[in-house]
Amino acid sequence: MGNLTHAAGRLAVSKVSDVVLKNLDKDREKEIVKLVDFMEKYMDGEKLDINYEKARTMITDKNGALNHYINRLLDEVDPHVLKTMVLNLGFEAFLNGTKTIRKMREKYKCNVPWLILMDPTSACNLHCTGCWAAEYGNRLNLTFDEMDNLICQGKEMGIYFYMFTGGEPLVRKADLIRLAEKHYDCAFLSFTNGTLVDETFCADLKRVGNLYLAISLEGFAEVNDLRRGEGVYGKVMHAMDLLKQNGLVFGTSICYTSKNIETVTSDEFVDLMIEKGCRYALYFHYMPVGNDASVDLLPAPEQRIYMRSRVREIRNMTTGKGLFTMDFQNDGEFVGGCIAGGRNYFHINANGDAEPCVFIHYSGANIRKNTLLEILKQPLFMAYYNNQPFNENHLRPCPMLENPEILQRIVKESGAKSTDLQSPESAEHLCEKCKAYAKNWKPCADKLWAETKMPQHSYENYKK
């Protein structure tokens, strides 16, 4: 089945999904294991670090967190949304996409990402303290055709997963729904402040089935509204209630800082997310981006050590909370370090500039002048390709935060320019803010890394 055609593979997954969803009152676990069986056969010959037998055991363990997680999904999520997620995120992006992307990396000898992040607009209905999007100005937009064209190019290379940031992407929700409708085989996720979610939008999300949300949250009402504005927390809670009532897939996006780490990982906070219907929590380490950014919000080394173990504790699919969590700064060992520069993802801002990372505002290419392949071959992205991993210790993955000398060098060598239209920041200024942090984190990270049983990846996504 490793050679099954794309269309036949999608049809086979569709049929298995129908059987699973129609037999919910029977032995659910037995039906879900059939999807694992299909995946093992379809990906036969591909190097994947998946223990299929362990997956089957965890799915059928009625006392385990994964079993509870799956059962909640089946009980609470709309069947059409569930099936579309299995087809698009599961089959297209993860299975079919992985196969195609790996071939493209060999063919073009450059990074080819698994997902692309783009800003439909720089406009926002809020003005949050310390938001990187606020640095761009609020009058920029990508047109529907520009985003559509990029997705068409992406699918040719095996990219079936697209994320939206901003600004506030839901300022353009009509266009996001149109894109999800047209590209019915892709998976889309929009980061959002949650304040523009209403019944009409929920009905649209349910109809298309392939657009998910990650709602920004920084803690409980007092802390959240201090940064985001009076009453925003209440609106977010209301949005979550609407999304859950409509059987939609959503989670949270959490920026953790020296001030809120304990709150956003507390049992009380995690239990609230689960009760509200969140399926995932994406944790982002605060980055001191922008000329006026504060270094005081950078977590201390002991806070980061706590964060690393706590996030893993929450997401443990045997004993954990039943919430899928990711911490992009501390999960480097699972993805081989820095994922930016097109290695697993890159970012397009609302001006069309292709940046290596949502936090690294430098570019040498723009979607209005360059094709997707030209973007991936731009000197800055090739510098990422030629230098990754930036550190053999994957707890120090970033060329800015933990290895600030590297970003300065590659920005200079590649001739990339700042994409911040309001207050351009030099790479030197940006990286200077990270030097003390990098120096303090290094001994802790090196000690932790020496104690870590490094997983051996059967496929390494690096320049050979």
Secondary structure, DSSP 4 states (H G I P E B T S, - for coil): -TT--HHHHHHHHHHHHHHHHHTTTS-HHHHHHHHHHHHHHHTTTS-----HHHHHHHHH-TTSHHHHHHHHHHHHS-HHHHHHHIIIIIIIIIIIHHHHHHHHHHHHTS---SEEEE-SBS--S---TT-GGGGG-S--B--HHHHHHHHHHHHHTT--EEEE-SS-GGGGHHHHHHHHHHTTTSEEEEEE-STT--HHHHHHHHHH--EEEEEE--SSHHHHHHHH-TTHHHHHHHHHHHHHHTT--EEEEEEE-TTTHHHHTSHHHHHHHHHHT--EEEEEE----STT--STTSPPHHHHHHHHHHHHHHH-TTTS-S-EEEETTT-HHHHTS--TTTTSEEEE-TT-BEESBTTB-EES-BTTT--HHHHHTSHHHHHHHHH-SS-SSTTS--TTTT-HHHHHHHHHHHT-EE--SSS---HHHHHHTTHHHHHHHHHHHHHHHHHS-----SS--S--
